[in-house]
Amino acid sequence: MSKDELFLTNGFKLIFSQRFVKLIVDWFTNKFMVIYRADSMQLIKRFADPKKKAIYVEKTTDKAAKLFGINSNALGYVVKEDEPDAKLYSIVKNMKNKKSAGIAAEIFESYGTIRFINMFPLVIKAMQTGGTLVVDEFDASIHPMALMSIINVFHNDDINIQHAQLIFNTHNPIFLNSNLFRRDEIKFVERDDDSHESVLYALSDFGTSGDKGVRMHEDYMGKYFINQYGAIKDIDFTPIFEELLDQERKV
């Protein structure tokens, strides 16, 4: 067995059926997508490769970008011969001579727009393949209405016919909404201040009866802020600034 080869693709397939192993490997390869580090997402080309030295516009993503509210006429990807990765460009039309020019999107578009455009092709891919899309900081720099629409697409059985899944973490309590998620779909992470160990539990773990019971259509967000579910910490920076002011007065 090679030191560089995963156990799943070598030793595991010697113990179990190779066909069974292939199903698992294919799922990880084609249907499991992870978007991490919200500040440095990279484009994953899922459609057709852009032509060298040409701007490639993916029509579906461009339509979504216009609904999202892009600043340019369109968005496209450029792959240069000396650069292996595609770069996102804003396509702007000169109203006088009707010619179009490409401007690096990182200069022309907002960070939220760029992040949305990098994420949306993976949403489409998940829908097409029945994949699982895992997103770190799902709501970072993206308008809540756009995020709500993506969530609703995953919940729409008429559209999500391949049973794609969306898993994300967030610090925004706006998603504590019974109209968006079932109780078993909402998870909390409670970290112990001393051991720094984290415990994961679901809203449904509280049951439906008793003082801490959680019933359907309750105000989840309101109860979260009064520490009904845990996983919340009081943060007060006031003493830090009071100390700074006190030090300045003594100088």
Summary of the structure (lengths in Angstrom):
residues: 251
radius of gyration: 23.4
end to end distance: 68.0
largest distance: 75.1
contacts: 602
relative contact order: 0.09
helix: 38%
strand: 17%
